[in-house]
Amino acid sequence: MHYEAINPPKVSDAIVSQIEHLILDGVLKPGERLAAERDLAQQLNVSRPSLREAITTLKSRGLLQSRRGGGNYVVDVIAPALTNPLIELLKNNPKAMFDVLELRHALEEVAAYFAAVRATDADREILRCRFAALEDIQHGSREPQHDAVADASFHLAIADASHNVALIHVMRGLFDLLLSNICRSLERLYTREGSYEVIHAQHQAILQAVLTRDPAAARQAAHVHLSYVETTLQAIDAEASRQELSQRRLESLRALEANTSLLKASV
């Protein structure tokens, strides 16, 4: 009988594999800095030369990069392709806001469903922390840019809790686009009395469904939330259009009356 020799993996290859899995699982997030070389080597219980070799390999694969001032950082390999310069294009296209909301329907309803199925105790604790930040908004001064970060972070935590690595990375790759969409939505929603209180209750319904492990309720809560945002924004747009049209009619009437007065005065 013939056996094949078993070659133990190189230490550097084992390091590469571990860091790749941490990135894939979303434990190491885009933009996150790795620990200093000495500390990381101690945590992994490997030599510094082996660690350096692994870091070089990860950089060659486009997963890590060095930055000015030192340190190695996880590369955001999805966001540049999906958001730059896409965000600026979408900002100048009002219809695109609703296109992004349609995309969010598809992604976030699925994320909420699987979060309710798969969330661990640690995931649920993270979700409670993210929701606590949303609760602080209730007592704040309503700043769309600041509030959008807390809002987007809550939705990303739902995606993380789904434990679907493809979904997690797509959502995180779309973070800037998501953040921009939420910020623009809040700027307009804040003009309508009581709208944020409704949104906050909807966030709470999503959280509760995930915490009680009810996937159908979680998906429905996410659907209700995004549908409310969409229909409310559409109503605000329609009202703004009516206001603009009425203002034009008023200005036209005033101009006509002014011309009539001038004609009468000249007779």
C-alpha positions as CSV (number, residue, x, y, z in Angstrom):
1,M,0.0,0.0,0.0
2,H,1.3,3.4,-0.9
3,Y,0.8,6.5,1.3
4,E,1.3,10.1,0.4
5,A,3.5,12.1,2.7
6,I,1.8,14.6,4.9
7,N,3.5,17.9,4.8
8,P,2.6,20.2,7.7
9,P,1.7,23.7,6.6
10,K,4.2,26.5,7.0
11,V,3.6,28.7,9.9
12,S,3.1,31.7,7.7
13,D,0.5,29.9,5.6
14,A,-1.4,29.1,8.8
15,I,-1.3,32.8,9.8
16,V,-2.6,33.8,6.4
17,S,-5.4,31.3,6.6
18,Q,-6.5,32.5,10.1
19,I,-6.5,36.2,9.1
20,E,-8.3,35.5,5.9
21,H,-11.0,33.7,7.8
22,L,-11.3,36.6,10.3
23,I,-11.8,39.0,7.4
24,L,-14.3,36.7,5.6
25,D,-16.3,36.3,8.8
26,G,-16.4,40.0,9.4
27,V,-14.5,39.8,12.7
28,L,-11.7,42.0,11.1
29,K,-13.6,44.8,9.4
30,P,-12.6,47.1,6.5
31,G,-10.3,49.8,7.7
32,E,-9.5,48.0,10.9
33,R,-5.9,48.2,12.0
34,L,-4.1,45.0,13.0
35,A,-2.3,44.8,16.3
36,A,1.3,45.9,16.4
37,E,3.7,43.2,15.1
38,R,5.1,42.3,18.5
39,D,1.7,42.0,20.1
40,L,0.2,40.1,17.2
41,A,3.1,37.7,17.1
42,Q,2.5,37.0,20.8
43,Q,-1.2,36.6,20.4
44,L,-0.7,34.1,17.6
45,N,2.3,32.5,19.4
46,V,4.5,32.7,16.2
47,S,7.8,34.3,15.4
48,R,7.9,37.8,14.0
49,P,9.7,36.6,10.7
50,S,6.8,34.2,10.1
51,L,4.3,36.9,10.8
52,R,6.1,39.3,8.4
53,E,6.0,36.7,5.7
54,A,2.2,36.2,6.2
55,I,1.6,40.0,6.2
56,T,3.5,40.3,2.9
57,T,1.3,37.5,1.4
58,L,-1.9,39.2,2.6
59,K,-0.8,42.5,1.1
60,S,0.0,40.8,-2.2
61,R,-3.5,39.4,-2.2
62,G,-5.0,42.9,-1.7
63,L,-6.4,42.1,1.7
64,L,-4.0,44.3,3.8
65,Q,-2.3,47.6,3.2
66,S,0.2,49.7,5.0
67,R,-0.6,53.4,5.7
68,R,1.5,56.4,6.4
69,G,2.4,56.5,10.1
70,G,2.7,52.8,10.4
71,G,0.4,49.8,10.8
72,N,-1.3,47.3,8.6
73,Y,-5.0,47.8,7.8
74,V,-7.8,45.6,6.4
75,V,-8.6,46.7,2.8
76,D,-12.2,47.5,1.9
77,V,-12.1,45.4,-1.3
78,I,-15.9,45.9,-2.1
79,A,-16.7,49.5,-1.3
80,P,-14.5,51.3,-3.9
81,A,-16.0,49.3,-6.7
82,L,-19.6,49.8,-5.5
83,T,-19.6,53.3,-4.1
84,N,-16.9,55.6,-5.7
85,P,-17.9,57.7,-7.5
86,L,-21.4,56.2,-7.3
87,I,-22.4,58.2,-4.2
88,E,-21.9,61.5,-5.9
89,L,-23.8,60.4,-9.0
90,L,-26.7,59.2,-6.8
91,K,-26.8,62.4,-4.8
92,N,-27.6,64.3,-8.0
93,N,-30.4,61.9,-9.0
94,P,-33.4,62.2,-6.7
95,K,-35.0,59.0,-8.2
96,A,-31.9,57.1,-7.1
97,M,-32.8,57.5,-3.5
98,F,-35.8,55.2,-4.1
99,D,-33.6,52.8,-6.1
100,V,-31.3,52.4,-3.0
101,L,-34.4,51.9,-0.8
102,E,-35.5,49.0,-3.2
103,L,-32.0,47.5,-2.8
104,R,-32.3,47.9,1.0
105,H,-35.6,46.0,0.9
106,A,-33.9,43.0,-0.7
107,L,-30.9,43.0,1.5
108,E,-32.2,44.0,4.9
109,E,-35.3,41.9,5.0
110,V,-33.2,38.8,4.3
111,A,-30.6,40.0,6.9
112,A,-33.3,40.4,9.6
113,Y,-34.7,36.9,8.8
114,F,-31.4,35.1,9.2
115,A,-30.4,37.3,12.1
116,A,-33.4,36.0,14.0
117,V,-32.5,32.4,13.0
118,R,-28.7,32.6,13.7
119,A,-27.9,35.4,16.1
120,T,-25.7,34.3,19.1
121,D,-25.9,35.7,22.6
122,A,-22.9,38.0,21.6
123,D,-24.8,39.2,18.5
124,R,-27.9,40.0,20.6
125,E,-25.8,42.0,23.1
126,I,-24.2,44.0,20.2
127,L,-27.7,44.7,18.8
128,R,-28.9,45.9,22.2
129,C,-25.9,48.3,22.3
130,R,-26.6,49.6,18.8
131,F,-30.2,50.1,19.7
132,A,-29.2,52.0,22.9
133,A,-27.4,54.5,20.6
134,L,-30.7,54.9,18.7
135,E,-32.5,55.5,21.9
136,D,-30.1,58.4,22.7
137,I,-31.3,60.1,19.5
138,Q,-34.8,60.3,21.0
139,H,-33.4,62.7,23.6
140,G,-31.0,64.5,21.2
141,S,-31.2,67.5,18.9
142,R,-31.9,65.6,15.7
143,E,-28.7,65.9,13.7
144,P,-29.1,63.9,10.5
145,Q,-25.4,63.2,9.9
146,H,-24.7,62.1,13.4
147,D,-28.0,60.1,13.7
148,A,-27.4,58.4,10.3
149,V,-24.2,56.7,11.7
150,A,-26.1,55.2,14.6
151,D,-29.0,54.2,12.3
152,A,-26.6,52.5,9.7
153,S,-24.6,50.8,12.5
154,F,-27.8,49.2,13.8
155,H,-28.7,47.8,10.3
156,L,-25.2,46.6,9.8
157,A,-25.3,44.8,13.2
158,I,-28.4,43.0,11.9
159,A,-26.5,41.9,8.8
160,D,-23.6,40.7,11.0
161,A,-26.0,38.7,13.1
162,S,-27.2,36.9,9.9
163,H,-23.8,35.1,9.7
164,N,-24.1,35.1,5.9
165,V,-20.6,36.2,4.9
166,A,-21.7,37.3,1.4
167,L,-24.5,39.4,2.8
168,I,-22.2,40.9,5.5
169,H,-19.6,42.0,3.0
170,V,-22.1,43.4,0.5
171,M,-23.7,45.4,3.2
172,R,-20.4,46.6,4.6
173,G,-19.2,47.4,1.1
174,L,-22.3,49.5,0.7
175,F,-21.8,51.3,4.0
176,D,-21.0,54.7,2.5
177,L,-24.0,54.4,0.2
178,L,-26.2,53.2,3.0
179,L,-25.0,56.1,5.2
180,S,-25.6,58.7,2.5
181,N,-29.1,57.3,1.8
182,I,-30.1,57.3,5.5
183,C,-28.7,60.8,6.1
184,R,-30.6,62.2,3.1
185,S,-33.8,60.4,4.3
186,L,-33.5,61.7,7.8
187,E,-32.9,65.3,6.6
188,R,-36.3,65.1,5.0
189,L,-38.1,62.9,7.5
190,Y,-37.2,65.3,10.3
191,T,-39.3,67.9,8.6
192,R,-42.4,65.8,9.4
193,E,-43.6,65.9,13.0
194,G,-43.5,62.5,14.7
195,S,-41.8,60.6,11.9
196,Y,-38.7,59.7,13.9
197,E,-40.8,58.3,16.7
198,V,-42.4,56.0,14.2
199,I,-39.1,54.9,12.8
200,H,-37.7,54.3,16.3
201,A,-40.7,52.0,17.1
202,Q,-40.0,50.1,13.9
203,H,-36.3,49.7,14.8
204,Q,-37.5,48.3,18.2
205,A,-39.8,45.9,16.4
206,I,-37.0,44.5,14.3
207,L,-34.8,44.2,17.4
208,Q,-37.5,42.4,19.4
209,A,-38.2,39.9,16.6
210,V,-34.5,39.1,16.4
211,L,-34.2,38.8,20.2
212,T,-37.2,36.4,20.3
213,R,-35.9,34.4,17.4
214,D,-38.9,35.0,15.2
215,P,-37.6,35.1,11.6
216,A,-41.0,35.8,9.9
217,A,-41.7,38.7,12.3
218,A,-38.2,40.1,11.8
219,R,-38.5,40.1,8.0
220,Q,-42.0,41.7,8.2
221,A,-40.7,44.3,10.7
222,A,-37.9,45.2,8.3
223,H,-40.3,45.4,5.4
224,V,-42.7,47.7,7.4
225,H,-39.8,49.9,8.3
226,L,-38.4,50.4,4.8
227,S,-41.9,50.7,3.3
228,Y,-42.8,53.5,5.8
229,V,-39.6,55.4,4.9
230,E,-40.3,55.0,1.2
231,T,-44.0,56.0,1.3
232,T,-43.3,58.9,3.7
233,L,-40.5,60.3,1.5
234,Q,-42.8,60.0,-1.5
235,A,-45.5,61.9,0.3
236,I,-43.0,64.6,1.3
237,D,-41.8,64.9,-2.3
238,A,-45.4,65.1,-3.5
239,E,-46.2,67.8,-1.0
240,A,-43.0,69.7,-2.0
241,S,-44.1,69.5,-5.6
242,R,-47.5,70.9,-4.8
243,Q,-46.0,73.7,-2.8
244,E,-43.6,74.6,-5.6
245,L,-46.5,74.6,-8.2
246,S,-48.7,76.7,-5.9
247,Q,-45.9,79.2,-5.4
248,R,-45.3,79.5,-9.1
249,R,-49.0,80.2,-9.6
250,L,-49.0,82.8,-6.9
251,E,-45.9,84.5,-8.3
252,S,-47.6,84.5,-11.8
253,L,-50.7,86.0,-10.4
254,R,-48.8,88.7,-8.5
255,A,-46.9,89.5,-11.7
256,L,-50.1,89.8,-13.7
257,E,-51.7,92.0,-11.1
258,A,-48.6,94.3,-11.0
259,N,-48.7,94.6,-14.9
260,T,-52.4,95.4,-14.7
261,S,-51.8,98.1,-12.1
262,L,-49.1,99.6,-14.3
263,L,-51.4,99.7,-17.3
264,K,-54.2,101.4,-15.4
265,A,-51.7,103.9,-14.0
266,S,-50.5,104.8,-17.5
267,V,-54.0,105.4,-18.9
